């Protein structure tokens, strides 16, 4: 049986060159995600703390962000709030990752605007399934407001 026969459907992948920012303080998790993503032709940016991650996100404008909850300095929840408030990153899809998947944590993540949640340890199929769930018809990751969140409107002059 070939690998394509084992799959229920062909996996949709983001367009080659999609830029993904991984923000995690674990070199092992960063290396694992980076290798998986690069094997699928993603461009991978890396930050090991929330402050650096925010700087990179605003400067480099990634298409998707994997954001750990437990980080040195500013934690993932605070980083997510800042990402959602900044005009450059407010619509960037964010997948939160954590070794502790409490239901309350997942609820809180959704309430403050994360697009998905992934528990560590994770598998390669799970990573790409989470990404696939965020793709539009053109293979571009898109942020969608979750229930309980309000998209910001601009009522300027």
N, C-alpha and C positions, 0 to 999 in steps of 0.2 A: 504494500500500500504506500503510495507516495504521500509526501507531506500535503500536497494540495487536495488529495482525496480525504485526508483526515479533517480538513477544515470544513465547517458547515457552509461558509461563504468566503469569497475572496475578501481579504482584509483591505479596507481603504486606507491608504497611507497619505500623509500630508505631502504636499509638493516638495520635490527635492530642493534643498537650499533653505527650507523652513528653519528659522532661527529660534532655538530653544535656550532659555536661561535656566540653569539648575542652581538653586540656592540651598545648600546643605552643608553643615559643618563636618560631616563624615566623609573623609577622603575615599573610603570604600564605596559609599553610596554614589558619590559624585563620579568616580571612575566607572562604576557599573552602568549608571544611566548614560554617561557620555559615550561609552563604547556601544551600547545598544542603539542609541540615537544616531551616532555617526555611521554605524553599519547600514542604517536606513537612509543615509544621505542628508541628514539634518546637520545644520551648523550649530555647534554647541558652545554656549558661553557659560562660565562658571563663577560662582561666588561662594565663599565659605562662611559668610555672616550676612545678616540682614541689611546693614548699612551699605556694604559693598554691592549687594544685590540690587538695592534701590538705585544706587548711582549707575550701575551697568544698565538696568532696565530703562532709566530715563535717557541715557546717552545712546544706547545701542538699539532701542525699540524692538525687543524680541517679539516673535509671533506667538510664543507660548512660554509660560513660566512654571517650573516645578519648584514649590516652596515648602521647605521643612517648617514644622511648627516650633520645635525646640531648637533655638539658635543662640549663640553667645551675643550679648548686647541686646539689640532690638529683636523680639521674638517674631515668629511667623505671623501671628495675629496682627500685631502692630504694623509689620511690613505690608501685610495685605491691605489694611486700612489706608496706609499711605499710598500704595499703588492705585487704589480705587479713587483716591482724592486728587491724584495728579493728572492733569490733562493729557499727558503723553501716554500714561499707562492705564488710565481708567477703564479702557475696553479690552485690555490684554487678557486673554484667558489664563487662569491660574488653577493649577492642580496642587492642592495641599498634600503633603506627605508627612506621616508620623508613625512612630513605632507604637503609639498608643491610640487605638481607634475607639474611643468611648463615644457612645451615641450622642452625648451632650456636646462633645467636641465637634462631631460631624455637623450637628445642628448649628452650632455657633459659626463654624466655617461657612456654611451656606448663608447664614444670616448676614454675614459681613462681606459677601460677594465672591466667594470662591466658586469655581465652575465644577470642581470635582474634588474627591478625597481619595487618597490611595494609602493603604496601610503597609508599613514595612514589616517583614520582608515582602517584596513584590516579585512577580515573574515577568519575563519578557512579554508573554501574551497579554498580561494585565496592563502593562505600560502602554502598549500599542492600542489596546481596546479603549483605554481612557482617552488617548489622543483621538482615536477614530470617532468617539462620541462627541467631540468638539468641532469636527470638520464640517464646513459648508459644502455645497455642491461643487465648488472649485478646488477642494482639498486644502482649504485655508482654515486654521483654527479660529473659532469665533467665540467671543464672550456673550453669554446670554444671562440676563438678570434672573436671579432665582426668586422664588416666592419669598416675600418678606424683605426684599431689597427694592430700592427705588432707583431707576436710572436717573442720573443727574440731568436736569434740563438747563439750558442756557437761555435765560430771558434777557439778554443784553439789548442795548439800544439799537 
